[in-house]
């Protein structure tokens, strides 16, 4: 058995150009690292390492602590301690993140994930500051606000889209999102008020984002520009270079099959271009002619 196969699988998984995979990966990495540090502390090791790391990653509700550690507004949405907490968050991130990616493209996944988490975190801090200004600062952690943002964004964009749920059958997204929000509201008096408030903040951002997007304002665009600048435009160069490399690498000799091969090459080139367009901007970016062409040739 090849000892490097696991590493190869991870590299292949991350190189698929799917931001959801990267978000899953980093959430799991942080969870494993914290779990190992906690395990070491549990068996008598230096507990200060775990305490320090955990304190740096979570979002603090006490305003003075938050001002000293503002990065918690981002790191908290990648931080989990409970196995069931991360399992359900990552399961929902996989489902609704990929669904959102199909509708609106890959580039909006990370910006909206971050914006949803930030909205939930700020609402959490504001609520605690208003209700318990002198209370104990309770930390917030988990990707729930970000996942709620993606879920509600999908439900707002395509409310009648149906997904299959175990024991319940097909459920429209709008009813699923509404049920989750109602459950969060009625769960506030039962404990974990901060977490539920963060969920509502993420849900509100997801709803507002789609409403503004339909009116021509994309809240994710500034972050998309930043990430494109940081990546050096590698995504764009890869898309444009692929058809070129195919054209230059294929140099057939004179043959009766030359015309047939050229047609096949052009069809594959256009198919790749349309798939790249769906990956970057979502299937809704295709024109009716492009959708008809893709539907015809993808089944050949």
C-alpha positions as CSV (number, residue, x, y, z in Angstrom):
1,X,0.0,0.0,0.0
2,X,1.4,3.4,-0.9
3,X,2.2,5.4,2.2
4,X,1.7,8.7,0.5
5,X,-1.8,7.9,-0.9
6,X,-3.6,9.8,1.8
7,X,-1.5,12.9,1.2
8,X,-2.1,12.6,-2.5
9,X,-5.9,12.3,-2.0
10,X,-5.9,15.4,0.2
11,X,-3.8,17.4,-2.4
12,X,-6.2,16.2,-5.2
13,X,-9.2,17.1,-3.1
14,X,-7.9,20.7,-2.5
15,X,-6.8,21.2,-6.1
16,X,-10.3,20.7,-7.5
17,X,-10.9,24.4,-7.4
18,X,-13.8,24.1,-4.9
19,X,-13.6,26.6,-2.1
20,X,-16.0,24.6,0.0
21,X,-13.3,21.8,0.2
22,X,-10.8,24.3,1.5
23,X,-13.2,25.6,4.2
24,X,-13.9,22.0,5.3
25,X,-10.2,21.3,5.4
26,X,-9.2,24.2,7.6
27,X,-12.1,23.7,10.0
28,X,-11.1,20.1,10.5
29,X,-7.4,21.0,10.9
30,X,-8.2,23.5,13.6
31,X,-10.5,21.0,15.3
32,X,-7.8,18.3,15.3
33,X,-5.1,20.6,16.6
34,X,-7.3,21.9,19.5
35,X,-8.4,18.3,20.2
36,X,-4.8,17.1,20.5
37,X,-3.8,20.0,22.7
38,X,-6.8,19.4,25.0
39,X,-5.9,15.6,25.1
40,X,-2.3,16.5,26.2
41,X,-3.6,18.8,28.9
42,X,-6.1,16.1,30.0
43,X,-3.4,13.6,30.6
44,X,-1.3,16.0,32.7
45,X,0.5,17.9,30.0
46,X,0.9,21.7,29.9
47,X,-2.6,23.0,29.8
48,X,-1.5,26.5,29.3
49,X,-0.8,25.8,25.6
50,X,-4.4,24.7,25.0
51,X,-5.8,27.6,27.0
52,X,-3.7,30.2,25.2
53,X,-4.5,28.8,21.8
54,X,-8.2,28.5,22.5
55,X,-8.3,32.0,23.9
56,X,-6.7,33.4,20.7
57,X,-9.1,31.7,18.4
58,X,-12.5,32.3,19.9
59,X,-14.6,35.5,19.7
60,X,-14.9,37.3,23.1
61,X,-18.1,39.0,24.0
62,X,-16.5,41.4,26.5
63,X,-15.8,44.6,24.6
64,X,-12.4,45.3,26.1
65,X,-11.1,41.8,25.4
66,X,-12.5,42.0,21.8
67,X,-10.7,45.2,21.1
68,X,-7.4,43.6,22.2
69,X,-8.1,40.5,20.1
70,X,-10.2,41.6,17.1
71,X,-8.9,38.7,14.9
72,X,-11.3,36.5,16.9
73,X,-14.1,37.9,14.6
74,X,-12.6,35.8,11.8
75,X,-10.9,32.9,13.6
76,X,-13.9,31.9,15.7
77,X,-15.8,30.7,12.6
78,X,-13.1,28.0,12.0
79,X,-13.0,26.9,15.6
80,X,-14.8,23.9,17.1
81,X,-14.3,21.7,20.2
82,X,-17.3,19.4,20.2
83,X,-17.4,16.5,17.7
84,X,-21.1,16.8,17.1
85,X,-20.8,20.6,16.7
86,X,-18.2,20.3,13.9
87,X,-19.9,17.3,12.3
88,X,-23.3,19.0,11.7
89,X,-21.7,22.3,10.8
90,X,-19.4,20.7,8.2
91,X,-22.2,18.5,6.9
92,X,-24.4,21.6,6.3
93,X,-21.4,23.5,4.9
94,X,-20.9,20.7,2.3
95,X,-24.5,20.6,1.3
96,X,-25.4,24.3,1.2
97,X,-22.0,25.6,0.3
98,X,-21.9,23.4,-2.9
99,X,-25.5,24.3,-3.6
100,X,-24.7,28.0,-3.4
101,X,-21.6,27.4,-5.5
102,X,-23.7,25.9,-8.2
103,X,-26.1,28.9,-8.4
104,X,-23.6,31.8,-8.0
105,X,-20.1,30.4,-8.6
106,X,-17.1,29.5,-6.6
107,X,-15.6,33.0,-6.0
108,X,-18.5,34.1,-3.8
109,X,-18.2,31.2,-1.3
110,X,-15.3,32.4,0.9
111,X,-16.5,36.1,0.9
112,X,-20.0,35.2,1.9
113,X,-18.8,32.6,4.5
114,X,-16.6,35.4,6.1
115,X,-19.3,38.1,5.9
116,X,-21.9,35.8,7.4
117,X,-19.6,34.9,10.3
118,X,-18.7,38.5,10.8
119,X,-22.4,39.6,10.9
120,X,-23.2,36.9,13.4
121,X,-20.2,37.8,15.6
122,X,-21.0,41.5,15.6
123,X,-24.6,40.9,16.5
124,X,-23.5,38.5,19.3
125,X,-21.2,41.2,20.8
126,X,-23.8,43.9,20.4
127,X,-26.5,41.8,22.1
128,X,-24.2,40.9,25.1
129,X,-23.0,44.5,25.4
130,X,-26.6,45.8,25.6
131,X,-28.1,43.0,27.7
132,X,-25.2,42.2,30.0
133,X,-22.7,45.1,29.9
134,X,-21.2,44.0,33.2
135,X,-21.7,40.3,32.7
136,X,-19.1,37.5,32.3
137,X,-17.6,37.5,28.8
138,X,-18.7,34.3,27.1
139,X,-16.7,33.2,24.1
140,X,-18.2,32.3,20.8
141,X,-16.9,29.6,18.4
142,X,-18.1,27.6,15.5
143,X,-19.1,28.0,11.8
144,X,-22.8,28.0,12.4
145,X,-23.4,31.7,11.6
146,X,-21.5,31.3,8.3
147,X,-23.4,28.1,7.4
148,X,-26.7,29.8,8.2
149,X,-25.8,32.6,5.9
150,X,-25.2,30.2,3.0
151,X,-28.4,28.3,3.8
152,X,-30.6,31.4,3.9
153,X,-28.9,32.8,0.8
154,X,-29.8,29.7,-1.1
155,X,-33.3,29.7,0.2
156,X,-33.7,33.4,-0.7
157,X,-32.3,32.9,-4.2
158,X,-34.3,29.7,-5.0
159,X,-37.0,29.3,-2.4
160,X,-38.8,26.5,-4.2
161,X,-35.7,24.4,-4.8
162,X,-36.3,20.9,-3.2
163,X,-33.8,18.8,-1.4
164,X,-34.2,15.3,0.0
165,X,-34.1,14.9,3.8
166,X,-33.9,11.6,5.7
167,X,-37.4,10.6,7.0
168,X,-38.9,13.8,5.7
169,X,-38.6,13.4,2.0
170,X,-38.4,16.4,-0.4
171,X,-38.5,19.8,1.3
172,X,-38.4,23.2,-0.3
173,X,-35.5,25.4,0.8
174,X,-37.7,28.2,2.0
175,X,-39.4,25.9,4.5
176,X,-36.2,24.4,5.7
177,X,-34.6,27.8,6.3
178,X,-37.7,29.0,8.1
179,X,-37.8,25.9,10.3
180,X,-34.1,26.4,11.3
181,X,-34.7,30.1,12.1
182,X,-37.8,29.3,14.2
183,X,-35.9,26.6,16.1
184,X,-33.1,29.1,16.9
185,X,-35.6,31.7,18.2
186,X,-37.5,29.3,20.5
187,X,-34.1,27.8,21.7
188,X,-32.8,31.2,23.0
189,X,-34.4,30.9,26.5
190,X,-33.1,27.3,26.8
191,X,-29.4,28.2,26.8
192,X,-26.7,29.0,24.3
193,X,-28.2,32.4,23.6
194,X,-25.0,33.8,22.1
195,X,-24.8,31.0,19.6
196,X,-28.5,31.4,18.5
197,X,-28.1,35.1,18.1
198,X,-25.0,34.6,15.9
199,X,-27.1,32.2,13.8
200,X,-29.7,34.9,13.3
201,X,-27.0,37.4,12.4
202,X,-25.7,35.1,9.7
203,X,-29.2,34.3,8.4
204,X,-30.0,38.0,8.2
205,X,-26.8,38.7,6.2
206,X,-27.6,35.8,3.8
207,X,-31.1,37.2,3.1
208,X,-29.9,40.8,2.7
209,X,-27.0,39.7,0.4
210,X,-29.4,38.0,-2.1
211,X,-31.9,40.9,-2.1
212,X,-29.1,43.4,-2.8
213,X,-27.5,41.1,-5.4
214,X,-30.8,41.0,-7.3
215,X,-30.7,44.8,-7.4
216,X,-27.2,44.9,-8.8
217,X,-25.2,45.3,-5.6
218,X,-22.8,42.5,-4.7
219,X,-21.5,42.7,-1.2
220,X,-18.9,40.0,-1.9
221,X,-17.3,41.9,-4.8
222,X,-14.7,43.9,-2.7
223,X,-13.5,40.7,-1.1
224,X,-13.4,38.9,-4.5
225,X,-11.2,41.7,-5.8
226,X,-8.9,41.4,-2.8
227,X,-8.6,37.6,-3.1
228,X,-8.0,37.8,-6.9
229,X,-5.3,40.4,-6.3
230,X,-3.7,38.2,-3.6
231,X,-3.8,35.1,-5.9
232,X,-2.2,37.1,-8.7
233,X,-5.0,36.3,-11.2
234,X,-4.0,32.6,-11.3
235,X,-7.5,31.5,-11.8
236,X,-8.1,33.7,-14.8
237,X,-4.8,32.7,-16.4
238,X,-5.6,29.0,-16.0
239,X,-9.0,29.3,-17.7
240,X,-7.7,31.2,-20.7
241,X,-4.5,29.1,-21.1
242,X,-6.3,25.7,-21.2
243,X,-7.9,26.1,-24.6
244,X,-4.6,27.6,-26.0
245,X,-2.6,24.6,-24.8
246,X,-4.9,22.2,-26.4
247,X,-4.8,24.0,-29.8
248,X,-1.0,24.2,-29.9
249,X,-0.4,20.6,-28.6
250,X,-2.5,19.0,-31.3
251,X,-0.7,19.0,-34.7
252,X,-2.3,16.3,-36.9
253,X,-0.8,15.2,-40.2
254,X,-2.9,15.4,-43.3
255,X,-5.6,12.8,-43.1
256,X,-9.2,12.3,-44.0
257,X,-9.9,12.4,-40.3
258,X,-8.4,15.8,-39.9
259,X,-11.7,17.7,-40.1
260,X,-13.4,15.3,-37.7
261,X,-10.6,15.7,-35.2
262,X,-10.7,19.4,-35.4
263,X,-14.5,19.5,-34.8
264,X,-14.0,17.2,-31.8
265,X,-11.3,19.4,-30.4
266,X,-13.3,22.6,-30.8
267,X,-16.3,21.0,-29.1
268,X,-14.2,19.9,-26.2
269,X,-12.6,23.4,-25.9
270,X,-16.0,25.1,-25.8
271,X,-17.3,22.5,-23.3
272,X,-14.3,23.2,-21.0
273,X,-14.9,27.0,-21.3
274,X,-18.6,26.7,-20.3
275,X,-17.7,24.4,-17.3
276,X,-15.1,27.0,-16.2
277,X,-17.7,29.7,-16.5
278,X,-20.2,27.8,-14.3
279,X,-17.4,27.1,-11.8
280,X,-16.6,30.9,-11.5
281,X,-20.0,32.5,-11.9
282,X,-22.6,29.8,-11.5
283,X,-24.9,28.1,-13.9
284,X,-27.2,31.2,-14.0
285,X,-24.5,33.1,-15.9
286,X,-25.0,30.9,-19.0
287,X,-27.2,32.3,-21.8
288,X,-30.1,30.1,-23.1
289,X,-28.1,29.2,-26.1
290,X,-25.1,28.1,-24.0
291,X,-27.4,26.1,-21.7
292,X,-29.0,24.3,-24.7
293,X,-25.5,23.6,-26.2
294,X,-24.2,22.3,-22.9
295,X,-27.3,20.1,-22.3
296,X,-26.9,18.6,-25.8
297,X,-23.2,17.9,-25.9
298,X,-22.6,16.9,-22.2
299,X,-24.7,13.8,-22.9
300,X,-22.7,12.7,-26.0
